[in-house]
Amino acid sequence: MGLCFEDFTPGRRFETPGRTVSDEDVVAFAELSGDRNPLHLDDTYARTTPFGGRIAHGALGLAVATGLFSQLGITTGTLVALAGVEWNFRAPIRPGDTVRLRLRVAEQRPLQRTDRGLVRFAAELVNQSDEVVQEGVLTELIRTRPVPNA
């Protein structure tokens, strides 16, 4: 069971293991999303761009970030919903890059419904060189700790 709303005190930090973004991931994401821009799929074309080679879709990075978050297990069984995303793209993710997610609880806000609250996580997706490639805020609706029967 994951952590409850009360456990996410502001300032608390988490970090995921790394995940390598493969060429196959980029191709599969292009097919899934329908975004077949040659910047992601065509080596010859991509070498002519300011990036100098193929890069992963920005949305693929965000998807990997949310997957890494989930794999931490800190909200398994307590997550109600992803309530919001504010996201910025800082640097390209290239096939072969290994990324990991750093999280810091930025804010914890109880709601009128006493069985859940909002937690805002400041998030940084960093590559193998510790360079921030994407960052933002992930807001999650998380269950509160059940009140034992008196």
N, C-alpha and C positions, 0 to 999 in steps of 0.2 A: 504494500500500500504506500502511496506517495505521501508527501507532506500536505498538511492542511493549511488553510489561509493563515492561521495564527503563526505558523512556523516561518513564514516569509517576512522576516523583519527587515526593514530598510537597511541597506548596507551589506546584507548577506550575499556571498559570492559562490558561484558554481562555475566549473569548467568541464567541457566534454573531452573525450578522447578525440583524436584526429580521424578524418575520413578523406580518402583520396578520391577526387573527382576524376573519373575516367573518361576517355574518349567515348566509350559506349554510353556513359551517362548523358553526355552532351547530345549524342545522336538520338537516344531514346527520348530525351526531353523535347527535342525538336519535333519528333513524331507525335508525342503526347500533346504538346501545346499547339502544334501547327505552325510554329515559328521556325521556318527553314531558311532564315537569313544566312547568306553565304559567309558572313563573319564567323558563324558558329560551325559551319560544315565544310567549307571549301578552303583548303590550305593555300592554294595559289592566290585566290582573291584576298584572303585574310592577310597575307604578307604585304599587300599593297595599302593596308589601312594603317592608321596611327598606332594600332596595337602590335603590328608586325607579325601577327600570327593569329590563329584561331583562339577564341575565348568562349567560355561558357556563357549561357544566357544569364542575365542578372537575376531573373526569377528563379532559375535553377539554384543559384546561391541561397536565395531566401528559402526555397523549399528544403535544401540541405540543412540550413540553420534550424528550421522548425523540426526536422527529423532528428537532428542531433539533440535538440532540447528534449524531445520525447524520449529518446534513448537514455537520457539521464535517469528517468524513472521517478523524478521528484514530484510529478503530478499524476502518476499512474493511479487511477481510481478516484482522484480528487478533482481533476480538471473537468469543468463544465463546458467551457468553450474558449476558443481563441476570440477575444473581444475586439482586438484592434492591432494594427501594424503601422508603424511609422518607420520608413526604411530608406537608407541612403546607400548609394553605390560609390565606393571610394577608389577601387582599383580592380583590374580584371582578375577573374579566376580563369586559369588556363587548364586544359586537360593535363592531368598529372599532378596538379597542386593538391596538397593535403591541408584541409581546413579544420579548424576546431572553433567551438563557440564559447565565449566568455560571457557570463551573465552576472549582473548585480541587481539586487532588488532595489528599485528606485523609489517605489511608492507602494503602499498598502492601503486600500480604502474599503472599509466595510460598507455594505449596502443595507437598505431597509429590510430586505429579506435576510433574516439572520442565518440562513443556511449556506451563504456564499458571500464572497467579496472579490474585489478587483485587485490584482497585483500587476504592477508595471515593472518589467524587467528591462534594464539598459543592456543591450546586447552588442557584442562585437564578434564578427566572423573574421578570424585571422588565418593567414596562410602559414606555411612551413617556415617562413622568414619572420614570423611574428608581425607581419604587416596587416593592418586592418583593411580588409577588402570590401566589407559591407558592415553597416552598423545601424542601429536604430532602437526602437522601443517595441517590445512585444507585450501586449496587455492580455492577461488571462483571467477568466472568471473561475475561481477555485472554491471548492466546498470548505466550510468551516468544520471544526472538530465537532463531532456529534456530542450532544449534551446527554450524559448518562441519566437514566431514569432515577428519580429520587425516591 
